[in-house]
Each structure stands twice: as structure tokens, then as C-alpha cells.
Amino acid sequence: MKNFILLLTIICLTNPVFSQQRNVNQDESKVPVFDLPDVLLSSNGTKVTSVQQWENVRRPELLNLFMMQVYGAPYILKNSGIGVKYENLTENHQSLNGKAICKQVKITLSKKDMVREIMLLIYLPKALKENIPVFLSYNFNGNHTVQPDPEILISPALAKISTRDQSELRGSQSSRWNVEMIVDEGFAVVTACYHDVFPDKANLKHESILPLFDGYEATKSDAHAEQAIGAWGSGYRIIMDYIESEKVFDAKRVALMGHSRQGKAALWAGAQDPRFSIVISNNSGCGGAALSKRRFGETVDLITTSFPHWFCPAFTVYANNEDALPIDQHELIALIAPRPVYIASAEEDLWADPKGEFLSGAYAGSVYKLYGLKGLETEKMPPVHAPIMNHVGYHIRSGIHDVTDYDWQQYMKFAKKHWGMNKF
């Protein structure tokens, strides 16, 4: 996606005709006047003033709206008749110069003659034996791109996406995955390639995990049917089930971090599943943390045209029609309350609308206040490299659409603060 965004941004900046035709705006002065829905105003006009009202009335309303209008109604794994098997494939106790244990685990999902496999790559600090806090995140190009280790297995799902020799890509994404730094701070890293869950092409839904679920055939063409982002969110929950099954992890301290399109999936998964005790959005943009009604950078029209398989078909109704949206992304952030949530932007990543990402965090703060917790406590964006770390956290860093060591350093500080970790 990074290459696509860079190319499209160049086109937008150098081709005014394209920009005008596709309604691409990266000028703050041209953001239209818009009205955001009140996160604490229920559909019958009642003002929400208590945690009980939020949890019993308003929160279910908003969750249902996001299901029906944006991400699709999720299929349920429990009692679905899907077989789940965990298999330890490899275990290296001398990884990262002897600092870490590197494990590879295969999750096999099966139903009748249908099988799907999710390959996990796990790094554990050797200094800790159990109850290790976890950062969980998808990678984009395969586990073997996370580190140059020749023992890391190549996911079979990648063959559905590309005919390229995958061995050439070993370690190619290691700049996003400073696992040694993370392990040194006392955290485990659990990652899987997102293509294992839903190969990221519009015509490959049938190769995803979704056909395993009851009701898939009857609803797969429905306007409110779950698509790729919903499936990736379900994949996170499936991996969380595995984490809960292993005593080496502290399942009460799992931070779900997603970058770009996976930031969208992380926020959606975190909104649905309270087992993720911290949820982190890195440059998630439109359909993630950024406010849709601002129409800045990538818009509903652009994203549903370029990636029609990400959202439920009903979301396309709001292309060039954002004012009709009954919800916006500040309410997605609010659905994570009272758990800590962190939003990160990049200064040059105008496509993802950094200000819109920040404002979503700011406007979610009223729900955190119901719980007696601090949100961002300001509607003024902080300077570059000046993080805010309340129960809602935010930073904007210099640079482009990416995941950097700076980002990970802030996420670890945030996790340590909220998990009471001083030293390990």
C-alpha cells in the first residue's frame, strides 16, 4: 500500500486535473464545513450522561451502525463448527543473538473439506518465563520479511497474491520491526501475514477465512456483509484465542497495533473485542482514525473505488456523500473506552489526514470522561514529536507513511504506563 499511496500522492500533487476529478484535497483551508454526530447523543435524542447509559444504549447503537454501514456484520467463531488446531513448527532459543526465543506456530482452521492456515511468528524475551505482555500486529508481505532469518517459513498464502520468488524479500520489512528493541523492553511480539486471513485482492474473498463461517453463502453478496477489514479483525480475535491458550503470555496485557489498512482493522477489532487491553492505530487514515466528513486526503469515494473489497458494500453509499454518514470515526475510537487507545500520524502523510486522525481522538474524549479518565484534553494538535499519553494517546512524527522505531518507542512507553511496567 505504501508504494500505491506514494504514487497516487505524486499524481495528485502534479496533476491538477486528476486531483479535481477525484476530489482530492490536501489543503486545510479547503476542508468543508461539516457537522459531526454527537457521540453521547442516542438515536432517540437522549443525552448520555452515565457509563450505564453508554454501555447499555449508545455503545450498542454505534457498534451496530459501524457494522451495517462501514465494516459489515461479523460472523461468529464460537459454536460455528470450525475446527481450530495449534501446531508448534519451530522453536529457536538462540534468536536475536541469544536474547530471544523465536517460535513459529500454525493455526489451522477447518470445516468439512475447507482449510485455512494462519502462520504465527513469535519472539519471546528469554529473560522472562511466563506472563509476558504482548504486541500483536499483522505484517504485510510475509513473516519472512520481518527479519532476515532464513529459518522463518514462507506462508503458502503469498502464492495467491504474487508469483515473485519470496526468498528475495527476506528481511525487507525489518525497518518496521525492530523486534530486538521490543524484546529488550520486556515484550513479546506476535505477528502474522494478513494475506493468510484474507488475501488482499478484490476477487479472493473465497480464499479468505470467511467461507468457513455459517451463513457466509447466504450473506456474501449482502450490502452489509463483512469483507476484508472485518475478516482481518476476526483474524486478530482468532490469534487472541491462541494467546489466551499459552501461559507464557499475559493475555490481560495484549496491545493490538495496526499500520495503515491494518490500523483500520485493529481499531475495528479493538472496538468489538475487549480482550485487547490497548489498541494502537498507526497512520490508519480514511476508514480508520481519520474523520470521513473532513474529506481531506483519501476520501470514502477514493478508498471504496480503489479497494472495494475492504468495506461492506453499504459504505459506498457515502462516496461523495459523507454528510449523510450517521457516524464518524471519533465514535469508533470511543467504542474502545475505557481501554487505552493510541493514535499516531506522520507529518508528510497527508493522504491519511493527520489532523483528522488527531481530532477523532480528541472528540472521543467525552466518553472517556464518563469513566473518569483523561482523553487528549485538547483540540489543538501537538507539535511534531510531542506525544500526549493519557487514556487516549497521540503523536505526530516527522516523515512519511510508515512504522518507525520512534513509533514503537512511544507505544512501549504508553503500554508501560498503562500496564504499570517500570522494569521487567
Secondary structure, 3 states (H helix, E strand, C coil): CHHHHHHHHHHHHHCHHHHHHCCCCCCHHHCCCCCCCCCCECCCCCECCCHHHHHHHHHHHHHHHHHHHHHCECCCCCCCCCEEEEEEEEEEEEHHHHCEEEEEEEEEEEECCEEEEEEEEEEEECCCCCCEEEEEEEECCCHHHCCCCCCCCCCHHHHHCCCCCHHHHCCCCHHHCCHHHHHHCCCEEEEEEHHHCCCCCCCCHHHCCHHHCCCHHHHCCCCCECCHHHHHHHHHHHHHHHHHHCCCEEEEEEEEEEECHHHHHHHHHHHHCCCCCEEEEECCCECCCECHHHCCCCCHHHHHHHCCCCCCHHHHHHCCCHHHCCCCHHHHHHCCCCCCEEEEEECCCHHHCHHHHHHHHHHCHHHHHHCCCCCCCCCCCCCCCCCEECCEEEEEECCCCCCCHHHHHHHHHHHHHHHCCCCC
